[in-house]
Amino acid sequence: MTKKEIIQQVSDNTGISKNGVKLVLEETLNVLTESFIRHESVYIRGFATFNIAQTKPKKARNIKAGKTIDIPARYTVKMRPTDNVKEAMNTEQ
């Protein structure tokens, strides 16, 4: 599902204009991004927890060039859905 499709569906479900939904969605994503930049976890009750994790540095192999390269440590976001979201995903429809 794309951002455009999310905006359309939320607009259809709520009756709010697409421009209004787009503005709220974009600002929500900006707030989340700013939290991740500060390495803060985000908890959205009833949906998921987003945690910041740091990967370890590692070595990888470039098969085409036949060389070993170093991949530095970096930060990533891990999502852990709530139990009710997991249940909903695994029920037959």
NUSE-43519 format. One record per residue (C-alpha): residue in three letters; chain; x, y, z. Coordinates in Angstrom, 1 decimal. Layout:
BEGIN
     r   c       c1       c2       c3
   ALA   A        X        Y        Z
...
This chain:
BEGIN
     r   c       c1       c2       c3
   MET   A      0.0      0.0      0.0
   THR   A      1.4      3.4     -1.0
   LYS   A      1.1      6.7      0.9
   LYS   A     -1.4      7.9     -1.8
   GLU   A     -3.6      4.8     -1.2
   ILE   A     -3.5      5.3      2.5
   ILE   A     -4.6      8.9      2.1
   GLN   A     -7.4      7.8     -0.2
   GLN   A     -8.7      5.1      2.1
   VAL   A     -8.6      7.3      5.2
   SER   A    -10.4     10.0      3.3
   ASP   A    -13.1      7.6      2.1
   ASN   A    -13.5      6.1      5.6
   THR   A    -13.7      9.4      7.5
   GLY   A    -15.1     11.9      5.1
   ILE   A    -12.1     14.2      5.7
   SER   A    -10.7     15.8      2.6
   LYS   A     -7.7     14.2      1.0
   ASN   A     -5.7     17.4      1.5
   GLY   A     -6.5     17.3      5.3
   VAL   A     -5.6     13.6      5.6
   LYS   A     -2.3     14.2      3.6
   LEU   A     -1.4     17.1      5.9
   VAL   A     -2.0     15.0      9.1
   LEU   A     -0.2     12.0      7.7
   GLU   A      2.9     13.9      6.6
   GLU   A      3.1     15.7     10.0
   THR   A      2.7     12.4     11.8
   LEU   A      5.6     10.9      9.7
   ASN   A      7.7     14.0     10.4
   VAL   A      7.2     13.6     14.2
   LEU   A      8.1      9.9     14.0
   THR   A     11.2     10.7     12.0
   GLU   A     12.3     13.3     14.5
   SER   A     11.8     10.8     17.3
   PHE   A     13.9      8.2     15.5
   ILE   A     16.7     10.8     14.8
   ARG   A     16.8     11.4     18.6
   HIS   A     17.0      7.6     19.1
   GLU   A     13.6      7.6     21.0
   SER   A     11.3      4.7     21.0
   VAL   A      7.7      5.3     19.9
   TYR   A      4.7      3.5     21.3
   ILE   A      1.3      3.8     19.6
   ARG   A     -1.2      2.1     21.9
   GLY   A     -3.1     -0.7     20.2
   PHE   A     -0.8     -0.7     17.2
   ALA   A      2.9     -1.1     17.7
   THR   A      6.2     -0.1     19.4
   PHE   A      9.0      1.2     17.3
   ASN   A     12.4      0.7     18.9
   ILE   A     15.8      2.0     17.7
   ALA   A     18.4     -0.7     17.4
   GLN   A     22.1     -0.5     16.5
   THR   A     23.5     -3.1     14.1
   LYS   A     27.0     -4.4     14.7
   PRO   A     29.8     -3.7     12.2
   LYS   A     30.4     -6.7      9.9
   LYS   A     32.3     -7.9      6.9
   ALA   A     30.6     -8.8      3.7
   ARG   A     31.8    -10.2      0.3
   ASN   A     31.2     -8.5     -3.0
   ILE   A     30.8    -11.5     -5.2
   LYS   A     31.3     -9.7     -8.5
   ALA   A     34.5     -8.0     -7.5
   GLY   A     35.7    -10.8     -5.2
   LYS   A     36.5     -8.4     -2.5
   THR   A     35.6     -8.2      1.2
   ILE   A     34.0     -5.0      2.3
   ASP   A     33.4     -3.6      5.8
   ILE   A     29.9     -2.6      6.7
   PRO   A     29.8     -0.1      9.5
   ALA   A     27.5     -0.2     12.5
   ARG   A     24.3      1.7     12.0
   TYR   A     21.0      2.5     13.5
   THR   A     17.7      0.9     12.3
   VAL   A     14.1      0.9     13.4
   LYS   A     12.4     -2.3     14.6
   MET   A      8.6     -2.5     14.7
   ARG   A      6.9     -4.8     17.2
   PRO   A      3.2     -5.0     16.7
   THR   A      0.8     -5.3     19.6
   ASP   A     -0.9     -8.6     20.3
   ASN   A     -4.3     -7.5     18.9
   VAL   A     -2.6     -6.5     15.6
   LYS   A     -0.8     -9.9     15.5
   GLU   A     -4.1    -11.7     16.2
   ALA   A     -5.9     -9.7     13.4
   MET   A     -3.1    -10.5     10.9
   ASN   A     -3.4    -14.3     11.7
   THR   A     -7.2    -14.7     11.6
   GLU   A     -8.8    -16.2      8.6
   GLN   A    -11.0    -13.8      6.7
